[in-house]
Amino acid sequence: MSGRQTAEQGEAEPGSSPAARAHPAPGAAVDPAEHAALLDEWCNALAHHPGPTLRLRPLLAALTDRLLRAAATGAPTTAAAEFAAVGRELAANGLADADAIGATVSVVGSHLLTAAAASPAEAAGFAHLQGILVGAALEAAPRPQLPRPAAIPGPRTPGSTGAPGLPGRDPLTGLTDRAGFHERLAAVFRDAPPGARLGLCYLDLDGFKEVNDTAGHQVGDELLTRVARRLHDALAGPGRLVARLGGDEFVVLLERSSGPADAEWVARTALRAADCAFGKPGQEVRITASAGVVERPVAGTDAADAMRAADMTLYWAKAAGKGRFAVFDAQRDARQTARYRLGAQLPRALERGEFFVLYQPIVRLPDGFPVAAEALVRWRHPEHGVLAPGQFIHLAEDNGMIAELGRFVLEKACRQAEAWRRRDPARAPSVSVNLSPRQCADEGLAGEVDRVLRETGLPPERLQLELTESAVIEGHRSPESLRELSALGIRLALDDFGTGYSSLAYLRTLPVDALKLDRSFAEGLRGGEGLDGVDARIVAALTQLARALTLTVTVEGVETAAQAYRLARLGCELGQGLLFGGPGPAGAAGPLDAAAEPDALHVGEQAVGGHAVSPWPGAESH
């Protein structure tokens, strides 16, 4: 911004502040047009502020002159000092509250950054100067005496208020920055007396990324500055430090706490302060924050562990619905840590062969003949014993291992089904394998399944793939993948039908061959309500719908002969549950042994109340 024309000298009219007149701005000359444009825009932005309305324009005229001259000096130290002086001048004239600082940042920052658009280095420099101005205003502004718990008083730690613009200050908001915060936190642990406690309130703005992406970084910076000011006004004081860690993350350090109630008060106060609206009238955007709260004795922990706990607790608050705070729970943290460690062990477990596949029979309800087997994976963990899918499948989904694990199960199941088919082609059961949402969304799914079928020799019609409605909804490519699989001749089944969306549109548009009704429907047929109860009528209606669409129906969770009899009377073709056997190893003969004795599984009228025999000797329960 060098080479400007000679400027008007001193628009500091009578009524401008003594400080503004007493310190003439150094630097090069100012362009009158540039001065007028910035002054008009600044005055308009503060026109409705309840501050010094009668002397607003003279004051801002003098400050505009100082800012433009300082920006034109090319001397960083001089410019920083002048911007800091302007910030203090704003505070002295009552223009350092959240609204005034937000308007100033928006106007001054936009003007200077636009003028420096051709030079990224200059733009970065002006952003830094803007932060110095804001920091000085925050430091100089009078702090309101808000009520606070009596347990929090205490002298401010020496060195807690560094000079604006020096290391330890965030250049945008003027708050303590990440480095300064960690230095202060380390000092708390280093200098804590016996029995001392501390609190941390870790905040993150809800939806800030969307504001930044849609409204622009300038609006995002204005929002951050406004929130920072409100947090500072509400919480900064003896024994409490407000800092910006970066992005939209803030933290309040409570150096001396008497217990959890103190930290929770800080969290409630911080959330109220961060809850604000900004923008033009009629176009306001409301912003809220979520917070994680940690309060504990200083002894027995360290700064890194305290921050890790605060970060984890913030995640809990976000997951619970945002706009709230969560308090650290050691037991919950231990459970999540154990889950994380278990997830980290998945890759090695697959390499070491700790996973294995069990098979649960699916039988024809009229005569109990096993026509299929569902492949169910288990993990033989060296420390925790045999783990069921519910204990690790979600971990594999989260860390991306589900594709490799799913491939392992598919290959094992197809090889076993082909072995059964070769032994007795006429009576061998087909095999059913579950697909996860991530697998359904994989572009290479059909090619992978086709490869496994070719390598194992299993005919496509002997394989059924089960997927839930959520897998179809979550994977944008799922419908296309399913059509590719169907084109290979593979059967597709919607699992747990009747518990999710149960959208008939899927039955109309997707190449589905079968429905698997959730076990809750079989549970509803355990009592003596006969065939007229609600669950029975629902099952009958779904069965009739499936028959009209030429779909087969399998009911899960069949545990008594009475359930099986009623389901058969309602028109259900297939059943699966402990009545017919739990998940068990394939063994040397697999379910073909059961197929040789179908009468043992007969569930007709004579079998009601009788004893059901498992078709697989040694089959394990769920």
N, C-alpha and C positions, 0 to 999 in steps of 0.2 A: 504494500500500500504506500509505496514511496512515490515521489515526483508529483505530489498534489499541488494545486494552485494555492496562492496565498489565501488564508482563511479570514473570516470575520474574527476580529480580536475581541474576545470577552463578551459573550452573550450573557454574562453574569449580571443580570439586571438587579436593581434594588430589590431586596427581599430574598435574594439567594443566600444560602447559608454562609456564615463567616469562614468555615473551613474551605468551602468551594472557592471563595475569593482569595483566601490566604495562601493557597498552594497552586499557583499557576501551573498548568500542565506542561511538562517538557515535551520536546519532540518536534517533528517537522510540521509544516503548515497543513491546515485542514481544508478540504474542498467544501465550499459553502453549500453546494447542492447536496453533498453527502451528509453534511451536518444537519441540514434542514430535514432531509428525508428520515434520518434516524430519530431526530428529536420529535417530529410529528408522530411517527409510529410509536415511540415510547410513551408520549403523552396520551395518545389514544388508548394504549393498552392499560394505562393506569388511571384513566379518566373517572372511573367509578369507584376508585379506591377511597376508603374513608380517611385517607391521610391528609397531607398538607395541600389541599386542593387550591387555595388561593396563591400559593407560591410554588406550585408544582412545576409550571413551565420554566420559570427562571432557574429553579434548582436543576431540573433535567437538562436545561440548556448548558449550564456550566459543567455538569457531569458528562454530557455528550462530548463537549469540547475536550475534556481531559481524556476520555477514553480514546477518541480518535487520534489525538496527539500521541498518546502513549503507544497505541498500536502502530503508529508510523515511525517510532523512534528507531526500531531495529535493534534496540538494546534490551535483552530479556530481563535483566535485573531491574532496570528503570521501569519497564512496562509492568512487571509484576508488582512493584511497590505502588505504582499509580492505580492499578486495578484494585489492589487491596484497599487503598485509601477511598476509592469510590464505593466499595462495598461497605466500609465503615460509615461513610457519609449517608448511604441509604438507610442503614440501621439507625443512625442518629435522627433521621427525619421520619421514622416510623414506616419505612418501606422495606422491611426485612421479614415480613410475615410470609406465609406460604404462597398466598395469591400474588403478592407484589414480586417476590423473588421469581416465581414461575413466569410471570409476564416479562420481567426483565431478562431472564434467560432466553425466553422465546424471541424477544425483539433484538436484543443486543447480539446474542449468539447467531441468530439468522443473518443479521446484517453483516457481521464481521466474516462469518464463514462464507457467505455469498461473495463478498468482495475478494476473498482469498481462494475462490474455487479453482483458479488455475494453478495453485501451488499447494499440494498436499501437506508440505512441510509447514507452510504458513497456517493452514487450516488446523493442523495439530497444535501449533503454538497458540492460536486464538482459543481453541477449546480449553487449553491449559489455563490461559488467562481468565477465561470465564469462570473456571473452577475456583481460581484464587479470589475473584470478586465475591462469589457466593460464599466461600469459606469465611472471608472477612466479615461479611454481613451476618452470618450465623453466629460468629464469635462475639460480635459487638452488640447484637440485639439483646434487649433485656429478656430474661427468662421468667416466665410466669411461675408463681409459687403454687403448683398443683398439689392436691392432697396425695400423700403416699404413705405406705405402712411405716409405723414408727420404728420397725426393725431395720430399715434400710439406711439410716443416717450414717455419716462418716465422712472424714475429710477426703477430698479428691486426691488421688495419687499424684505425687509430683511428676511433672512432665506430661500430664494428660491432655493439655491443651497446647499443642504445638502451633507455631506460626503458620498462617495460611500460605499454601503454595510450597511449603517445605516438605521433605520426605515424611511420610506418615499421613498425608492428607489426600483424600480423594479429589482429583481435579474437577470433577463435575459437580459434586454436591457439597464439598467442603468438609464432609465428615471424615473421621479417622478411616484410613484405608486398610486393606487386608494386612499389609506388613505391620502397620501401627497397632492393629488389633491383636495380632499374634504376639507382638512384643509385650503388649499390656497383659495379655492372658498368661504368658510365660512368667511375668513378674508376679502375678497373683499366686501362681503355684510356688514360685521361688521364695516369696516373702511371707507366705501365709502363716499366721500363728497357730498353735495347737487348737484343734476343734473348729477351725474356720470352715465355712461352707461357701459355695459359689452357685450362681445361677446363670444359665445361658438361654436366651430366646432367639432362635434362628428363624428369620422371616424370609418369605419368598412371595412376590406379588403374583396373584392369580390372573392368568390370561395376559401377562405383560407381552409375551412374544406376539400375540395376535395384534395388540395395540401397536407395537413397533412395526410389524409387517404391513399393517393396513394404513395406519396414520402417518408412518414415517419416523425416522430416528429423531428428528427434532422434537416431535410431540412426545416420543418416548423419553427423551432427555428431560423435557419439561416435567413430565410425570414423576420421574425419579427424583428430580430436584424438589418437587413439591412434597412428595412423601418423606424425603429425607428431612426437610424442614419441620414437618409435622411430628415426626418421630423425635427429632432433637428437642422441639419445644415441650413435648409431653414427657420425655423420659431422661434427657441428659441432666445430670446433677451429681452431687457428691456420691461416690461409690458406684456410679452407673455410667457406662460408656456406650454410646451409639456409634456404630461403624457400618460402612458399606464394604462388603467383601468383593463386589464386582457384579456386573449385570444388574439383575433385579433382586439381589440377595443382600439382606441387612442382618445385623446381629446386635443384640443388646447384652452387654456383659454386666452382671450383677455381682460386684466384687465381694460384698459382705451380705450373706443371706442368713436368716434365722430359721428357714425352713421352706418347704414347697410352696406355701401360701404366698411368699414374697415373689417367687418367680412366676407364679400364675397371675398375680396382680400385674406384673410387668407385661406378660403376654396379652392379657385383656386390654391393657392400656395401649399397647403397640397395635393391636388389631383395630381398635377404635381410631387411632391416629392414621393408620394406613387406609382406612375405609373412606374414600373421598370420590367426588365427581369432578371432572375437568372437561374443558372444551367450550365451544360457543353455546349460548343459550339455545335450547331445543336440540342440540347435538351432543349433549354431555355423555361422557363415557364414565361408568362407575367402575372403580377398581377396589378389590379387596385383597387380603393377604392371608396366608396360612403360616402357622408357626409351630416349631418344635421346641419343647421346653425341657431343659435338664436342670435339676437342682440336686446337689450332692455334697458330701464332705470333700474338702480338697485332698485330704490324706487318702491314700489308697487308689488314686487315679492320676491321670496326667492330662495335659492339654490336648494331645491328639485323641485320646479316648473320649474326652468330654465333647470334642467337636464331632467325632464319629457318631456318638450317641445323639447329639442334637440334629445332625443331618438325617439319621435314620428316623427320628421322631417327626421331623418335618415331613418326611415321606409318608408317614402314617396319617398325618393331618390332611395331606393332599388326597390320599386314597379314600379318606372318610368323607370327602365332599367339598373340601376347600372352605375358605372363609372361617376357619376355626383353628384352634391349637390342640396339640396332643402332648401329653406328658410322658416322659420316658418311663418304660416298664421293663425292668431287668429280665423278668421271666419271658416276656414276649420277645425281647431282643435275643435271649438265649435260644429260643425256638427258631427264630429267623436265621440266626448265625448257624445253627445246626443244619437247617435246610440249605443254606448257602454252601456249607462244606460238603453236604451230600451231593449237591449239584455239581460241585467241582470235581467230585470223584467219578462222575459218570463216564468220561472218556476212557480212563484207565480201566474201569470196571468192564467196559465193552471189550477192550483189548485183552483183558485177563480171562474172558469167558465166564463172567459171573452172572450173566443173564441166561435164562432158559425159558422154554415155552411149555405151558400146560394147555390141555384141550378139554373143553366142556361140551358134552353132547347136546345137540338140538334134535328133538324127536318128533315123529308124527303123533299127534294127540290121539287119533282114533285107535292106534295099535301099539304105540310106544316104540316104533322102529327108529333107530338113530340114522338120520339122513345127512347130518352135517355135524361139524365140530367147530366151536369158536376158539381161535388161538388167543391165549392170554399170557402176557409176558410177566415174569417174576424176576426179582433181583436177589441172588444169594449173597448178601452182604457179609463180609468177614467179621464185622463187629455187631451188626444189628439183626442178623439172621435173615430169613426170607421176607422180602418187602413186597407188598402188593402194588399194583400200578398207581393207585391213588397217592402213594407216598413218593413217587419219583417222576411220573409222566409229565406233570406240570413243570418240574425242574428242567426236564429235557426240552420242553417247549420253550422255556425262557432262555436257555443257553444255546439253542440251536442244535442240540444233539438228537432231536426227535427224528430227523431225517435218517441218520445212521441207525438209530435204534429201530425205527420202523422198517428199514431195509432188512435188518437182521431178522425181525419177526416174520416178515413176508417170505424171505428165503427159507427159513426153518419150516414154516407152515406149508409152503408149497412142496418142499421135499417130502415132508411127512405125508401129505395128501397123495402125492404120486406113489409113495411106497404102499399106501393102503390100496390104491387103485390097481397097482400091479399084482398085489396079492389076490384080490377078488374084485374084478372090474364091475360085477353086477351089483354087489352090495356095499362097495366102499363109499364112505361118506365124503361129501365135499368139505371144503374148509372155508371159514369166514374169518377175515382179518380186519381189525379196526384201523381207520385212517384218522389222523389228527388234522386240525384246521390248517396247520402249516404244510402238511403233506398235500392236502387238497389244493392249496394255492401254488404248489410247485409246478412250474412249466414243464418239467421233465418227468412228471409222475407217470403218465401213460407209457412213455418210453422205458422207464425203470421197471414197471410191472411187466411189460412185454418181454424185457430182457430176462427177468426171473422166470417167467413161464417157459421161455425157450430153453433156458439152461437146465431147468428141473424136469421139463417134459410134461408138466401138468397141463391138460386141456383147459382153455380159458373158462369154459362153462362149469368147471369144478371149483372155481374160486369165486367167493362173494366178498365184496369190500363193504364194510359198514362205516357210515359217517353220520355225524349229528347235523341237525339243522344249523347250529352255530358255525360248523365248518363251512357250510355253503354260504352263509351270510358274511363271515369274516374274510373269506378268500374271494377277491374280486374276479379271480380266474377260475374259481371252482366249477361253475356250470360247464365251461369249455373243457376242463379236465375230465369231468364226469362223462361228457359225450365222447371224448376220445377213448375212455376206458370201456364204455358201452360198445363202441365200435369194434373193440377187440373181442367181444363176446363175453365179457365179465359181468356177473350179476352185481347189482348195487342195492344196498339196503339203507333206509333211513332209520338210525338207531334212536332209542328213547322217544319215539314218536308219541305225542300227546302231552308232553311236559314242557315243551318250549313254545315256539311260535305256532307249530302245527299248521303251517300255511298250506292251503290246498293248491296255491299257485305253484309250489314246488312239484306237487304230484302231477300237475298239468304240463309243466315245462321241462322237468328234468327226467332223464332216462332211468327212473327208479323201478326196480323189480320187486322189492319187498319192503314191508314195514315191520319194525320191531317195537312192540308196545312196551312201555316202561313197566317195571315190576310193581308199581303202585296199583295198577289195574288188577293184577292177580291178587295182591294183598286185599283188595276190596271184596274178593270172592271167597275169602276164608270163612266168613261167618255163615249164618243160616238164612241169609236173605233170599236164597234161591236165585231165580233168573230174572227177578223183577226189580232188583235194587238199582241204584244210580250207576254204580260201576258196571254192572252187567249190561245195562242199556247202552252205556257208552261203548263198551267193547263190541256189542252187537252192531251198533251203528258204524263203527270204524271197520269192522269186518265186512259189512255189506258194501261200504264204500270201496274197500280194497278189492273185493270181488268184482265190483263193477268196472274197476280199472285194471283188472287182471293182475293184481298184486297179491303175493302171498303174505300171510300174517304170522309172525312169531311173537308169543307172549313170554316175557322174561319173568323170573322170580316165582316159578311154579314149585311149590314146596309140599303140597298135599295132594292126595289122590282126588279129594273132593274138588279142589281148584281145577285140576286137569279135566275132570269129568264135566264141570260146568263150562269150561272154555271150549271143550269139544262140542258140547251142545249148542254153544253160541256161534259155531262155525269157524273157530280158529283152527288152522291146519297144524301149526307147529308150536312146541313149547320148549322152554329151557329153564332149568332150575335144579335145586338140590334133590327134588323128587327123582330126577333122572340121572343125577350124579353131579358132583362139583368138579371144578377144574382138577385134572389129573394128568400124569405123564402118559405119553403115547404108548410106551412099553413095546414089547416085541410084537404084539398083535393089534394093539390099539383098540378102537371101538368095534372092530370086527368080532371080537369075542361076544360083545353085547348083542350084536346083530344076529348072532346064532340062536339067541333065546328071546325072541320078541314077546312070547307069552308072559315072561316074567315081568314085563313092563306094561301089561295090558291095563288100560285105565278106563275101561268101559264100566257099565253100570255095576257089575259085580265087584269092581275093585274099590268102590267108594268106601273109605274107612279102612281099607286093607293096608298091608305092608308093602312099601315100594322097595325094590331091589336096585341098587346102583348098577348100571351097566358096565362100569369100569372098576374092577377090583383095585383097591388102594387109592381111589380118587380122593383128593383132598377137598375140604370145604373152603368157602370163600375166606 
